[in-house]
């Protein structure tokens, strides 16, 4: 019983962490889309500054990649917790069926 309780608690915690991370990803993605649009507009200007563009583009891409990587990690943790909870549930069901025999 302790295993399933722990598994469910862990699953809920990982689900909350993943949801928070997803909210952050959406926020960063929206900010980055706006920044990418501004950067794209810069390329069409007559006095285009390559160095400024490179710095701003690298910053935006780094921020985006870091956010995606963090989201992937949290999602993997959530998925593992879900698999663990399912395994505990199946084990508990199997044990209950054995007790009923």
BAGU-869012 format. One record per residue (C-alpha): residue number from 1; residue in three letters; x, y, z. Coordinates in Angstrom, 2 decimals, always signed. Example, Ala and Ser with C-alpha at 12.3 -4.5 7.8 and 13.67 -1.06 7.14 Angstrom:
BEGIN
  resi  resn        x        y        z
     1   ALA   +12.30    -4.50    +7.80
     2   SER   +13.67    -1.06    +7.14
END
This chain:
BEGIN
  resi  resn        x        y        z
     1   UNK    +0.00    +0.00    +0.00
     2   UNK    +2.89    +2.34    +0.77
     3   UNK    +4.36    +1.81    -2.72
     4   UNK    +1.15    +2.85    -4.48
     5   UNK    +0.66    +5.86    -2.20
     6   UNK    +4.23    +6.98    -2.83
     7   UNK    +3.85    +6.38    -6.58
     8   UNK    +0.63    +8.43    -6.74
     9   UNK    +2.18   +11.26    -4.72
    10   UNK    +5.27   +11.27    -6.93
    11   UNK    +3.09   +11.22   -10.04
    12   UNK    +1.11   +14.24    -8.83
    13   UNK    +4.32   +16.11    -7.96
    14   UNK    +5.86   +15.36   -11.36
    15   UNK    +2.63   +16.32   -13.10
    16   UNK    +2.61   +19.69   -11.32
    17   UNK    +6.29   +20.28   -12.11
    18   UNK    +5.73   +19.42   -15.76
    19   UNK    +2.66   +21.69   -15.97
    20   UNK    +4.62   +24.60   -14.44
    21   UNK    +7.43   +23.97   -16.89
    22   UNK    +4.95   +23.87   -19.79
    23   UNK    +3.49   +27.22   -18.68
    24   UNK    +7.00   +28.67   -18.65
    25   UNK    +7.70   +27.18   -22.07
    26   UNK    +4.58   +28.79   -23.55
    27   UNK    +5.57   +32.16   -22.08
    28   UNK    +9.15   +31.93   -23.37
    29   UNK    +7.95   +30.68   -26.77
    30   UNK    +5.62   +33.66   -27.13
    31   UNK    +8.41   +36.04   -26.14
    32   UNK   +10.78   +34.35   -28.57
    33   UNK    +8.32   +34.51   -31.46
    34   UNK    +8.06   +38.26   -30.90
    35   UNK   +11.86   +38.54   -30.74
    36   UNK   +12.28   +36.42   -33.89
    37   UNK    +9.80   +38.65   -35.71
    38   UNK   +11.75   +41.75   -34.64
    39   UNK   +14.99   +40.11   -35.77
    40   UNK   +13.48   +39.18   -39.10
    41   UNK   +12.39   +42.79   -39.59
    42   UNK   +15.95   +43.91   -38.84
    43   UNK   +17.25   +41.91   -41.80
    44   UNK   +15.13   +44.06   -44.11
    45   UNK   +16.53   +47.38   -42.87
    46   UNK   +19.04   +49.31   -44.94
    47   UNK   +21.43   +49.84   -42.02
    48   UNK   +21.29   +46.21   -40.88
    49   UNK   +23.75   +45.54   -38.03
    50   UNK   +25.08   +41.99   -38.42
    51   UNK   +26.83   +41.87   -35.05
    52   UNK   +23.77   +43.02   -33.12
    53   UNK   +21.63   +40.53   -35.05
    54   UNK   +23.99   +37.64   -34.26
    55   UNK   +24.06   +38.43   -30.53
    56   UNK   +20.29   +38.83   -30.26
    57   UNK   +19.60   +35.75   -32.37
    58   UNK   +21.98   +33.59   -30.31
    59   UNK   +20.39   +34.81   -27.08
    60   UNK   +16.88   +34.05   -28.33
    61   UNK   +17.84   +30.59   -29.62
    62   UNK   +19.76   +29.72   -26.43
    63   UNK   +16.79   +30.74   -24.30
    64   UNK   +14.45   +28.67   -26.45
    65   UNK   +16.69   +25.57   -26.52
    66   UNK   +17.21   +25.71   -22.75
    67   UNK   +13.46   +25.97   -22.17
    68   UNK   +12.72   +23.07   -24.53
    69   UNK   +15.42   +20.95   -22.87
    70   UNK   +14.01   +21.64   -19.41
    71   UNK   +10.50   +20.79   -20.60
    72   UNK   +11.75   +17.53   -22.13
    73   UNK   +13.44   +16.58   -18.87
    74   UNK   +10.32   +17.31   -16.80
    75   UNK    +8.15   +15.41   -19.29
    76   UNK   +10.45   +12.36   -19.09
    77   UNK   +10.25   +12.47   -15.27
    78   UNK    +6.46   +12.69   -15.45
    79   UNK    +6.29    +9.82   -17.94
    80   UNK    +8.52    +7.66   -15.71
    81   UNK    +6.38    +8.46   -12.66
    82   UNK    +3.27    +7.51   -14.64
    83   UNK    +4.81    +4.18   -15.64
    84   UNK    +5.82    +3.55   -12.01
    85   UNK    +2.31    +4.34   -10.77
    86   UNK    +0.79    +2.03   -13.38
    87   UNK    +3.17    -0.78   -12.41
    88   UNK    +2.30    -0.33    -8.72
    89   UNK    -1.41    -0.36    -9.56
    90   UNK    -1.06    -3.56   -11.57
    91   UNK    +0.96    -5.16    -8.77
    92   UNK    -1.68    -4.17    -6.22
    93   UNK    -4.47    -5.55    -8.44
    94   UNK    -2.55    -8.81    -8.95
    95   UNK    -2.00    -9.18    -5.20
    96   UNK    -5.66    -8.52    -4.50
    97   UNK    -6.66   -11.17    -7.05
    98   UNK    -4.26   -13.63    -5.40
    99   UNK    -5.75   -12.88    -1.98
   100   UNK    -9.24   -13.53    -3.33
   101   UNK    -8.30   -17.06    -4.44
END
